[in-house]
């Protein structure tokens, strides 16, 4: 099953088009794409009913799609979750997941324009898991039961704010407006032969920057859910950015960052792709120190 956010309305997507959930359910479910996660089990059952399967289809204009989970209460993210990325960052292999947050106001849609606040914004394509059932103290072997679905994400990162000493600001550097594009759809785990092994990558214009497979994660989605939920609850509709493979701009020689007029194309096998045009914005904040040496992603 695939859901999406079309003009801030929840839709079911299939090969024949889309179903407007609120209309097809006669108001049983809200049009709000975020509200459905609090009733995920009930929604899954309804989506297999004749009312959903036989409902009128509408066309999907991908330019009108928003983030599948637009207003999560929490957004978790993982650093250094691919061995090759840890190596290119000159970092030791982590023995436990390095977790940080991205603030929900950074979310944007799969085709939305992203404004660059400086000349030091980096790309990080990621597989994003959305929680459908509250997870607290979840065992690793049970974790997939708590996942509503998977989507494509970009963990855009302004490296000066993120990394400038003496107190690096990971969450702030990764939470400028538009720094968390997600979409185009949310695909339930049963859509994949193996949801733990998907091709993932991104390109700037037509030049591939990252290309890997999610099986290269050091900590799998079930392991991440077990780790985080042992410390704090993960709520329905929350997002989990699962880390990026190697190929980031800050680890290149010479370093390369996003520039206005470029388009950032990000994809995950079986889900789809993001295409985010990039434009220049006012530099913020003022007075930042030069790029630190030994930049780590």
C-alpha positions as CSV (number, residue, x, y, z in Angstrom):
1,X,0.0,0.0,0.0
2,X,1.1,3.5,-0.8
3,X,-0.1,6.8,0.6
4,X,0.7,10.3,-0.2
5,X,-0.1,13.9,0.6
6,X,-1.8,15.7,-2.4
7,X,-2.6,19.3,-1.7
8,X,-2.6,18.5,2.1
9,X,-5.1,15.7,1.6
10,X,-4.4,12.1,2.3
11,X,-4.6,9.8,-0.7
12,X,-4.1,6.1,-1.5
13,X,-1.9,5.7,-4.6
14,X,-2.0,2.7,-7.1
15,X,-1.3,2.1,-10.7
16,X,-4.7,3.6,-11.7
17,X,-4.3,6.9,-9.9
18,X,-5.3,7.9,-6.4
19,X,-8.2,7.6,-4.0
20,X,-9.1,10.6,-1.8
21,X,-9.4,8.9,1.6
22,X,-11.8,11.3,3.3
23,X,-14.3,11.2,0.4
24,X,-14.0,7.4,-0.2
25,X,-14.4,6.7,3.5
26,X,-17.4,9.1,3.8
27,X,-15.5,11.0,6.5
28,X,-14.4,8.0,8.5
29,X,-10.9,9.2,8.1
30,X,-9.8,12.8,8.0
31,X,-8.2,14.4,4.9
32,X,-5.3,15.3,7.2
33,X,-2.3,13.2,6.1
34,X,-0.8,13.3,9.6
35,X,-3.9,12.3,11.5
36,X,-4.0,8.8,9.9
37,X,-1.0,7.6,11.9
38,X,-2.9,7.6,15.2
39,X,-5.4,5.2,13.6
40,X,-2.9,3.2,11.5
41,X,-4.2,-0.3,12.2
42,X,-7.7,0.7,11.5
43,X,-6.7,2.5,8.3
44,X,-4.8,-0.5,7.0
45,X,-7.9,-2.6,7.4
46,X,-10.1,0.0,5.6
47,X,-7.7,0.3,2.7
48,X,-8.3,-3.3,1.9
49,X,-12.1,-2.9,1.9
50,X,-14.4,-2.6,-1.1
51,X,-15.0,1.1,-0.3
52,X,-11.3,1.8,-0.9
53,X,-10.6,-0.7,-3.7
54,X,-13.6,0.3,-5.8
55,X,-13.4,4.1,-5.1
56,X,-13.2,6.6,-7.9
57,X,-9.6,7.3,-9.0
58,X,-8.2,10.8,-9.4
59,X,-5.0,11.8,-11.3
60,X,-1.9,12.6,-9.3
61,X,0.1,15.7,-10.2
62,X,3.4,15.0,-8.6
63,X,4.2,18.7,-8.4
64,X,1.4,19.1,-5.9
65,X,2.7,16.4,-3.5
66,X,3.8,17.3,0.0
67,X,5.6,15.3,2.7
68,X,3.8,12.1,3.5
69,X,4.0,12.8,7.2
70,X,4.0,16.6,7.3
71,X,3.7,17.3,11.0
72,X,5.5,14.7,13.1
73,X,5.9,15.3,16.8
74,X,9.5,14.0,16.7
75,X,12.1,13.6,14.0
76,X,15.0,11.3,14.9
77,X,18.1,11.0,12.7
78,X,21.2,8.8,12.8
79,X,24.8,9.8,12.1
80,X,27.6,7.6,10.6
81,X,25.3,4.7,9.9
82,X,27.2,3.4,6.8
83,X,30.8,2.1,7.2
84,X,32.0,3.9,4.1
85,X,30.5,7.2,5.3
86,X,32.2,6.9,8.6
87,X,35.5,6.3,6.8
88,X,35.1,9.3,4.5
89,X,34.3,11.4,7.6
90,X,37.5,10.2,9.3
91,X,35.4,8.9,12.1
92,X,35.6,5.6,14.1
93,X,32.9,3.0,13.4
94,X,30.2,3.7,16.0
95,X,29.4,1.0,18.6
96,X,26.0,2.4,19.2
97,X,23.7,4.7,17.0
98,X,24.6,8.4,17.2
99,X,21.2,10.0,17.4
100,X,20.3,13.6,16.8
101,X,17.1,15.4,15.9
102,X,15.8,17.4,12.9
103,X,13.1,19.9,13.8
104,X,9.7,19.3,12.1
105,X,9.6,22.9,10.6
106,X,12.4,21.8,8.3
107,X,10.1,19.4,6.4
108,X,9.2,20.1,2.8
109,X,7.8,18.2,-0.2
110,X,9.4,16.0,-2.8
111,X,9.5,18.6,-5.5
112,X,9.7,21.8,-3.5
113,X,12.3,24.4,-4.0
114,X,15.0,24.6,-1.3
115,X,16.6,28.0,-0.3
116,X,20.3,27.7,0.5
117,X,21.3,29.9,3.5
118,X,25.0,29.7,2.7
119,X,27.6,28.3,0.4
120,X,28.2,25.3,2.7
121,X,25.0,23.2,2.4
122,X,25.7,19.5,1.9
123,X,23.5,16.6,0.7
124,X,22.7,13.4,2.5
125,X,20.2,11.0,0.9
126,X,18.5,8.8,3.4
127,X,15.8,6.1,3.8
128,X,13.2,7.4,6.2
129,X,10.9,5.2,8.3
130,X,7.6,6.5,9.6
131,X,6.1,5.0,12.7
132,X,2.6,3.7,12.7
133,X,2.3,2.1,16.1
134,X,3.7,3.7,19.3
135,X,7.1,2.1,20.0
136,X,8.4,2.0,23.6
137,X,10.8,-0.7,24.8
138,X,10.4,-2.5,21.5
139,X,12.4,-5.7,20.9
140,X,14.4,-5.7,17.7
141,X,12.6,-8.7,16.3
142,X,9.3,-6.9,16.7
143,X,10.3,-3.5,15.4
144,X,9.0,-3.8,11.8
145,X,5.4,-4.2,13.2
146,X,5.7,-0.6,14.4
147,X,6.6,0.9,11.0
148,X,3.9,2.4,8.9
149,X,6.0,2.7,5.9
150,X,9.2,4.0,4.2
151,X,9.9,7.1,2.2
152,X,12.8,9.0,0.6
153,X,14.5,11.8,2.5
154,X,17.3,14.3,2.3
155,X,19.1,15.3,5.5
156,X,20.4,18.6,4.2
157,X,23.1,20.0,6.3
158,X,24.6,23.5,6.7
159,X,28.1,22.5,7.8
160,X,29.2,25.7,9.4
161,X,26.3,25.8,11.9
162,X,26.5,22.1,12.3
163,X,30.2,21.7,13.0
164,X,31.7,25.0,14.2
165,X,33.5,24.6,17.5
166,X,33.5,24.8,20.5
167,X,29.8,23.6,20.6
168,X,28.7,22.1,17.2
169,X,24.9,22.5,16.6
170,X,23.9,19.3,14.7
171,X,20.2,19.8,15.0
172,X,20.2,23.5,14.1
173,X,22.5,23.0,11.2
174,X,20.2,20.3,9.8
175,X,16.9,22.2,10.4
176,X,16.8,25.3,8.2
177,X,13.5,25.6,6.4
178,X,13.3,23.1,3.6
179,X,16.2,21.0,4.9
180,X,14.1,17.8,5.2
181,X,12.5,17.0,1.9
182,X,10.5,13.7,2.0
183,X,8.3,11.8,-0.4
184,X,7.0,11.2,-2.9
185,X,4.9,8.4,-1.3
186,X,4.9,6.4,1.9
187,X,5.2,2.7,1.0
188,X,4.3,0.0,3.6
189,X,7.0,-2.6,4.3
190,X,5.0,-5.4,2.5
191,X,5.6,-3.5,-0.7
192,X,9.2,-4.7,-0.8
193,X,10.8,-8.1,-1.2
194,X,13.3,-7.1,1.4
195,X,12.8,-3.7,3.1
196,X,16.3,-4.0,4.6
197,X,18.1,-4.0,1.2
198,X,17.1,-1.2,-1.2
199,X,19.2,0.8,-3.7
200,X,19.7,4.4,-2.6
201,X,21.3,7.4,-4.2
202,X,21.3,11.0,-5.2
203,X,22.6,13.2,-8.0
204,X,23.2,16.9,-8.7
205,X,21.7,17.7,-12.0
206,X,22.8,14.6,-13.9
207,X,26.0,13.8,-11.9
208,X,25.6,10.9,-9.4
209,X,26.9,11.9,-6.0
210,X,25.8,8.9,-3.9
211,X,25.0,5.3,-4.8
212,X,24.6,2.5,-2.3
213,X,22.2,0.0,-0.8
214,X,20.5,0.2,2.6
215,X,21.8,-3.2,3.5
216,X,25.0,-1.3,4.1
217,X,23.6,0.3,7.3
218,X,25.6,-0.5,10.4
219,X,22.4,-0.3,12.5
220,X,19.3,-1.6,10.7
221,X,15.9,0.0,11.1
222,X,14.8,-2.6,13.7
223,X,18.0,-2.0,15.7
224,X,17.5,1.7,15.6
225,X,13.9,1.4,16.8
226,X,14.9,-0.9,19.6
227,X,17.7,1.5,20.7
228,X,15.7,4.7,20.6
229,X,12.5,3.2,22.1
230,X,14.5,1.9,25.0
231,X,15.1,5.5,25.9
232,X,12.0,7.4,24.8
233,X,8.7,6.6,23.1
234,X,8.6,6.9,19.3
235,X,5.1,8.1,18.5
236,X,2.7,7.4,15.6
237,X,3.7,9.6,12.7
238,X,7.3,10.3,13.9
239,X,10.1,10.1,11.4
240,X,13.4,8.3,11.6
241,X,16.1,9.4,9.1
242,X,18.3,6.3,9.0
243,X,21.6,7.8,7.9
244,X,23.4,8.4,4.6
245,X,25.9,6.4,2.6
246,X,29.2,7.7,1.4
247,X,29.6,10.5,-1.2
248,X,28.8,13.7,0.7
249,X,30.2,17.0,-0.5
250,X,32.1,17.8,2.6
251,X,34.2,14.7,2.4
252,X,35.3,15.3,-1.2
253,X,38.7,16.8,-2.3
254,X,38.1,19.5,-3.1
255,X,35.0,19.9,-1.0
256,X,31.8,20.5,-3.0
257,X,28.5,22.0,-1.7
258,X,25.1,22.7,-3.2
259,X,24.8,25.8,-5.4
260,X,21.9,27.9,-6.7
261,X,20.3,26.7,-10.0
262,X,21.2,23.1,-9.4
263,X,18.6,20.4,-8.9
264,X,19.1,17.7,-6.2
265,X,17.7,14.4,-7.3
266,X,17.3,11.7,-4.5
267,X,15.9,8.2,-4.8
268,X,15.3,4.9,-3.1
269,X,14.4,1.7,-4.9
270,X,10.7,0.9,-4.9
271,X,9.6,4.3,-3.4
272,X,10.4,7.0,-6.0
273,X,12.4,10.1,-6.0
274,X,12.7,13.7,-4.8
275,X,13.6,16.5,-7.3
276,X,14.4,19.7,-5.3
277,X,15.5,22.8,-7.2
278,X,17.9,25.0,-5.3
279,X,17.9,28.8,-5.0
280,X,20.0,31.3,-3.2
281,X,18.8,33.0,0.0
282,X,20.2,35.5,2.5
283,X,23.2,34.2,4.3
284,X,22.4,33.3,7.9
285,X,23.6,33.7,10.6
286,X,26.1,36.6,10.3
287,X,29.6,36.3,11.5
288,X,30.2,32.6,11.2
289,X,33.8,31.5,11.4
290,X,35.5,29.8,8.4
291,X,35.0,26.2,7.6
292,X,36.6,24.0,10.3
293,X,39.4,21.8,9.3
294,X,38.7,18.0,9.4
295,X,35.1,18.5,8.5
296,X,33.0,15.5,9.5
297,X,29.5,14.7,8.0
